Amino acid sequence: MGHLTCRRLFVRAARTLAVATTLVATAVPSSAAPSAGPAPAAGCPRLSGGWSGDNRERLQRLIDTEGPCATGRRGARPVAVFDWDNTVVKNDVTDATLSWALRHDRLRRPADWSGTSPWLTPAAGTALRRACGHKPAGGAMPTSAMPACADEISLIRETGRTAAGEPAFAGRWNHRRTVPQYAWVPRLFAGLTPQEVRQVAEAARKEALAAPVGSTVRLGTRTVPAYVRYYDQQRELVEALRAAGFAVYVVSAGFEPVTEVWSRAVGVDAAHTVAIRAVTDARGRITMDAEGCGGTGVNRGEVIPYVEGKRCWVNEEIYGVRGAAAWERREPARRPVLGAGDADTDVTFVGDATGLRLVLDRHKPEIMCRALDDADGRWLVQPMFIEPLPAPERGYPCSTTAFVRPDGTGAPVRRDDGTVVPDQPL
């Protein structure tokens, strides 16, 4: 196992302090959905417009009833947890960073492509060697001049398939704890330091924020989204929650050095930003290993902040729960008051929230089944603030296949009491 960098030790110490502070000061959330109460204390932040239906009013009520600014609970720190990509921002910041790195020759050639993932298929390894070469190992790959190489890498990340359409990953993995193409991304940056990745992410962020909404950029032989935008409403919500006394965290299935670069612009620092963490070697360079959760230890991507993995990291990082217990839903006092996400990868931690559960609608089946069913009246559905999707062509198969089992097969979505969620119409 490699050594953590000094910066990682500093961030880990800061996270430990944040956990201790939260454990001491977290407010016990109410057992019912937020309702109208006394007028908020003077100086409590107010949300502005741009929300669908009564979402703004309900979020405001949460701030007014759970926030220390209104309750007067000294030192109380209710917790809010946000996914990042397509929840706080439009588009994916890890994809934007990978695109920039491929267009500027910032990735290094691995000694063996098959070593970049325990699930990489022989077909994918062959395609990558043919398109990207295999010598010299550790040297910068001139991907800007190798469109076939850029295509293979970006398509495997995006679709899990090679440019020829063959499966890039195969084997067995827990589909509620990892997805191979997400876990693969940090390995593509192996040989760089986390700080070098942050520099790439900074350059990609500058480019993506300057690109017009809706614009694309050439990557290999394809075009991919060129822009990323912070959602103004989500930025305001995060800032309002922080100002109201909430402890706000970001938990993402992206690459942590990249997510940190973006999250600090909304006031969420590295100690409150959790994503895939690569282990570094004695020289401080990224390796093929990643930190685990829930007693799993260092691993090759078998456990990342993905579906149940996000709950595990919330429990460990925010509430100090260790070992196998971090995989379980905790008692209400040790769960977030607000959870926000956009995809099935977020469904578990968002569903754990005791106050409100905000879903940016990207037509993802399991999370939309739960949000539209709204069994306990705590779910909020919000169309994307930029370029919202048109209505789906059909409803959600909640009663049959919308829940993904650990083995990848479909099953009915069930409520907490075990009853099956009926299919949800458009």
C-alpha positions in Angstrom: 0.0 0.0 0.0 1.3 3.5 -0.9 1.8 6.4 1.5 -0.8 9.2 1.8 0.5 12.6 1.0 1.0 15.2 3.7 -2.0 17.1 2.3 -4.1 14.0 2.7 -3.1 13.7 6.3 -4.0 17.3 6.8 -7.4 16.8 5.2 -8.0 13.7 7.1 -7.3 15.5 10.3 -9.7 18.3 9.3 -12.3 15.6 8.5 -11.8 14.0 11.9 -12.4 17.4 13.5 -15.5 18.0 11.4 -16.8 14.5 12.4 -16.2 15.3 16.1 -17.9 18.7 15.8 -20.9 17.2 14.0 -21.2 14.4 16.5 -21.3 16.8 19.4 -23.5 19.4 17.8 -25.8 17.7 15.3 -29.4 18.6 16.0 -31.9 15.7 16.3 -34.2 16.2 13.3 -37.9 16.3 13.7 -39.9 13.0 13.2 -42.3 14.6 10.8 -41.9 16.5 7.5 -41.1 20.2 8.0 -44.3 22.2 8.6 -45.1 25.8 9.1 -43.7 27.2 12.3 -42.8 30.5 13.9 -41.3 33.2 11.8 -37.5 32.7 11.3 -35.1 34.6 13.4 -33.9 37.9 12.0 -31.0 37.4 9.7 -31.9 33.9 8.6 -31.1 33.5 4.8 -33.9 33.6 2.4 -34.1 31.6 -0.9 -35.1 33.4 -4.1 -37.0 32.1 -7.1 -36.4 29.7 -10.0 -37.8 26.6 -8.3 -40.6 24.3 -9.4 -43.9 24.2 -7.6 -43.6 24.7 -3.9 -40.0 23.4 -3.7 -38.6 26.7 -2.6 -41.1 27.2 0.1 -40.5 23.7 1.5 -36.8 24.1 1.4 -37.2 27.5 3.1 -39.4 25.9 5.8 -36.6 23.3 6.4 -34.1 26.1 7.0 -36.5 27.9 9.2 -37.4 24.9 11.4 -34.1 23.0 11.5 -31.5 25.7 11.1 -29.8 27.0 14.3 -30.5 30.6 13.0 -34.2 30.0 13.7 -34.2 27.3 16.4 -31.7 29.0 18.7 -30.1 25.7 19.4 -26.6 26.7 20.5 -24.0 25.0 18.4 -26.5 22.7 16.7 -25.3 21.5 13.3 -27.9 19.7 11.3 -26.4 18.1 8.2 -27.2 18.5 4.5 -25.5 16.3 1.9 -25.4 16.9 -1.8 -24.3 14.8 -4.7 -22.2 16.9 -7.1 -22.4 16.2 -10.9 -25.8 17.1 -12.3 -27.1 18.0 -8.8 -25.1 21.2 -7.9 -23.8 21.7 -11.4 -25.0 20.9 -14.9 -22.9 18.2 -16.6 -20.1 16.1 -15.1 -16.9 17.7 -13.9 -14.9 14.5 -13.9 -15.8 14.0 -17.6 -14.9 17.6 -18.3 -11.5 17.1 -16.6 -10.8 13.9 -18.5 -11.7 15.5 -21.8 -9.3 18.4 -21.1 -6.6 15.9 -20.1 -7.0 13.9 -23.3 -7.0 17.1 -25.4 -3.8 18.3 -23.7 -1.7 15.1 -23.4 -1.8 15.0 -19.6 -2.3 11.2 -19.1 0.5 8.7 -18.7 0.7 5.4 -20.5 0.2 2.5 -18.1 2.6 -0.4 -18.1 -0.3 -2.8 -18.8 -3.8 -1.6 -19.6 -5.3 -4.8 -18.1 -3.9 -3.6 -14.8 -6.1 -0.5 -14.8 -9.2 -2.4 -13.7 -9.9 -5.8 -12.3 -12.8 -6.1 -14.7 -11.3 -4.8 -17.9 -12.0 -7.3 -20.7 -9.4 -8.7 -23.0 -11.2 -6.9 -25.9 -10.9 -3.6 -24.1 -7.2 -4.1 -23.3 -6.5 -5.0 -26.9 -8.4 -2.0 -28.2 -6.5 0.4 -25.8 -3.1 -1.1 -26.7 -3.8 -0.7 -30.4 -5.2 2.8 -30.2 -2.8 4.2 -27.5 0.3 2.0 -27.7 2.0 0.4 -24.8 5.5 2.0 -24.8 7.1 3.8 -23.1 5.3 2.9 -19.8 4.9 6.0 -17.7 5.4 8.4 -20.5 2.9 11.1 -21.5 0.5 9.8 -24.1 0.0 12.3 -27.1 -3.7 11.7 -27.0 -4.4 15.0 -28.8 -2.8 13.5 -31.9 -4.3 10.0 -31.4 -8.1 10.4 -31.9 -8.6 6.6 -31.8 -7.0 6.5 -28.3 -9.1 9.4 -27.1 -12.2 7.7 -28.4 -11.4 4.4 -26.7 -10.7 6.0 -23.3 -13.7 8.4 -23.4 -16.2 5.8 -24.7 -15.1 3.2 -22.1 -15.6 5.8 -19.4 -18.9 7.0 -20.8 -20.6 3.8 -22.0 -18.6 0.9 -20.6 -18.0 -0.3 -24.2 -15.1 0.0 -26.6 -15.3 2.0 -29.8 -16.3 -1.2 -31.6 -19.2 -1.7 -29.2 -17.7 -4.6 -27.3 -18.1 -4.8 -23.5 -15.2 -3.1 -21.8 -15.8 -4.6 -18.3 -16.9 -8.1 -17.3 -17.0 -10.3 -14.2 -18.7 -9.9 -10.9 -19.0 -6.8 -8.8 -21.6 -5.4 -6.3 -23.7 -3.1 -8.4 -24.8 -1.2 -5.3 -21.2 -0.5 -4.2 -19.3 0.3 -7.5 -19.5 0.6 -11.2 -16.3 -0.2 -13.1 -16.1 2.8 -15.5 -16.4 5.2 -12.5 -13.8 3.3 -10.5 -11.5 3.3 -13.6 -11.1 7.1 -13.9 -8.6 7.7 -11.0 -6.4 4.9 -12.5 -6.2 6.9 -15.8 -4.4 9.6 -13.8 -1.9 7.2 -12.2 1.6 8.6 -12.0 0.4 12.1 -11.4 0.2 13.7 -8.0 -3.2 14.8 -6.6 -2.0 18.4 -7.0 -1.2 17.9 -10.7 -4.8 16.5 -11.1 -6.1 19.6 -9.4 -4.2 21.8 -11.8 -5.8 19.9 -14.7 -9.2 20.3 -13.1 -8.6 24.0 -12.6 -7.8 24.4 -16.3 -10.8 22.3 -17.3 -13.1 24.3 -15.0 -12.0 27.6 -16.5 -12.6 26.3 -20.0 -16.0 24.7 -19.1 -17.3 27.8 -17.4 -16.4 30.0 -20.3 -18.0 27.7 -22.9 -21.5 28.7 -23.9 -24.4 26.7 -22.6 -25.2 23.9 -25.0 -21.8 24.0 -26.7 -19.6 21.0 -27.6 -16.0 20.3 -28.1 -14.1 17.8 -30.3 -12.7 14.9 -28.4 -11.1 12.3 -30.7 -13.5 11.8 -33.5 -16.6 12.7 -31.4 -18.1 15.8 -29.9 -18.8 15.9 -26.2 -20.3 18.6 -23.9 -17.9 21.6 -23.6 -19.6 23.4 -20.8 -20.4 23.1 -17.1 -22.5 25.5 -15.1 -23.2 25.9 -11.4 -26.9 25.9 -10.9 -27.6 29.3 -9.3 -30.5 27.9 -7.2 -28.3 25.1 -5.8 -25.4 27.4 -5.1 -27.8 29.7 -3.3 -29.3 26.8 -1.4 -25.8 25.5 -0.3 -24.8 29.0 0.8 -28.1 29.6 2.6 -27.8 26.3 4.5 -24.2 27.1 5.5 -25.2 30.6 6.6 -28.1 29.1 8.6 -25.8 26.9 10.6 -26.0 23.6 8.7 -22.9 21.4 8.1 -22.9 20.9 4.3 -21.1 18.0 2.6 -20.6 16.9 -0.9 -20.5 13.1 -1.6 -19.7 12.2 -5.2 -18.8 9.2 -7.3 -16.3 11.4 -9.1 -12.5 11.7 -8.5 -11.9 13.6 -5.2 -9.1 16.0 -6.4 -11.4 17.1 -9.2 -14.6 17.5 -7.1 -12.6 19.5 -4.5 -11.7 22.1 -7.1 -15.3 22.6 -8.0 -16.9 22.4 -4.6 -14.8 25.1 -2.9 -16.5 27.7 -5.2 -19.7 27.1 -3.2 -18.0 27.2 0.1 -17.6 23.5 0.7 -14.0 22.8 1.5 -11.9 19.6 1.1 -12.7 18.4 4.6 -16.4 18.4 3.6 -15.9 16.9 0.1 -15.9 13.2 -0.3 -15.4 11.3 -3.6 -13.2 8.4 -4.9 -9.8 8.7 -3.1 -6.7 7.2 -4.8 -3.9 5.9 -2.6 -0.6 7.6 -3.4 2.9 6.0 -3.3 6.0 7.1 -1.5 6.6 9.8 -4.0 3.1 11.1 -3.6 1.9 9.8 -7.0 -1.5 8.3 -7.7 -1.6 4.5 -7.8 -4.1 1.9 -8.9 -5.4 1.5 -5.4 -8.2 3.4 -3.7 -9.3 3.9 -0.1 -12.3 1.9 1.0 -15.2 2.2 3.5 -17.1 0.1 5.9 -14.1 -2.1 6.8 -13.1 -2.9 3.2 -9.7 -1.3 3.4 -7.6 -0.4 0.3 -9.1 -1.9 -2.8 -9.0 -1.8 -6.6 -12.3 -0.1 -7.0 -14.6 -2.7 -5.5 -16.0 0.0 -3.1 -16.5 3.6 -4.1 -19.1 6.3 -3.1 -21.8 4.7 -5.2 -25.4 3.9 -4.1 -24.9 2.1 -0.8 -21.3 3.3 -0.9 -22.5 6.9 -0.5 -24.3 5.9 2.7 -21.2 4.2 3.9 -19.0 7.3 3.4 -21.7 9.6 4.9 -21.8 7.4 8.0 -18.0 7.2 8.3 -17.0 10.8 7.4 -19.8 12.7 9.0 -20.9 10.5 11.9 -17.8 8.5 12.7 -19.4 5.1 12.2 -16.8 2.5 11.6 -16.7 -1.1 10.2 -19.7 -3.0 8.8 -22.1 -0.7 10.7 -21.3 2.1 8.2 -23.3 0.2 5.5 -26.5 0.3 7.6 -29.1 3.0 7.9 -28.5 4.7 11.2 -30.9 6.1 13.8 -32.5 9.5 12.8 -30.2 11.6 15.0 -27.2 10.3 12.9 -28.6 10.9 9.5 -28.7 14.0 7.3 -31.7 16.4 7.5 -31.5 17.1 3.8 -30.2 14.9 0.9 -30.0 16.0 -2.7 -29.1 14.0 -5.8 -30.1 13.3 -9.4 -29.5 9.6 -10.1 -29.9 6.1 -8.8 -26.3 6.3 -7.5 -27.7 8.8 -4.9 -30.9 7.0 -4.0 -29.7 5.5 -0.7 -28.2 8.5 1.0 -31.0 10.8 -0.3 -33.6 8.3 1.0 -31.9 8.3 4.4 -32.5 12.1 4.9 -35.0 12.7 7.7 -36.3 16.1 6.6 -36.4 16.6 2.8 -35.1 14.6 -0.2 -34.4 16.7 -3.2 -34.2 15.0 -6.6 -33.0 16.7 -9.8 -35.1 14.9 -12.4 -32.9 13.0 -15.0 -35.4 10.2 -15.4 -33.4 7.7 -13.4 -35.8 4.9 -12.5 -35.2 3.8 -8.9 -34.8 7.3 -7.5 -37.8 8.6 -9.5 -39.9 5.7 -8.4 -39.2 6.6 -4.8 -39.6 10.3 -5.4 -42.9 10.1 -7.3 -44.3 7.5 -4.9 -43.4 10.0 -2.0 -44.5 7.5 0.6 -43.8 9.8 3.6 -44.2 13.2 2.0 -40.6 14.2 2.1 -39.5 13.9 -1.5 -39.1 17.0 -3.8 -38.8 16.6 -7.6 -37.1 19.4 -9.4 -36.6 19.6 -13.2 -33.0 20.4 -14.2 -32.5 24.2 -14.0 -30.6 24.2 -17.3 -31.8 22.3 -20.4 -34.3 20.1 -18.5 -35.1 16.8 -20.1 -38.3 16.3 -22.1 -40.8 13.9 -20.5 -39.8 10.2 -20.8 -41.6 8.1 -23.4 -43.0 5.7 -20.8 -43.5 5.5 -17.1 -41.2 3.8 -14.5 -41.2 0.0 -14.0 -41.2 0.4 -10.2 -43.1 -2.8 -9.5 -40.8 -5.1 -11.6 -37.2 -4.0 -12.4 -36.4 -0.5 -11.3 -34.4 -1.7 -8.3 -30.9 -3.0 -9.2 -29.8 -5.9 -7.0 -26.2 -6.3 -6.0 -25.8 -8.9 -8.8 -27.1 -6.4 -11.4 -30.5 -8.0 -12.0 -33.7 -5.9 -11.7 -36.3 -6.2 -8.9 -39.3 -4.3 -7.5 -38.7 -1.1 -5.6 -39.9 -1.5 -2.1 -40.9 1.0 0.6 -39.4 0.9 4.1 -42.4 -1.3 5.2 -41.7 -3.8 2.4 -44.6 -3.0 0.2 -43.9 -2.7 -3.5 -44.0 0.7 -5.1 -46.5 0.7 -8.0 -45.3 1.7 -11.5 -45.2 5.5 -11.7 -46.8 7.2 -14.7 -45.3 10.2 -16.5 
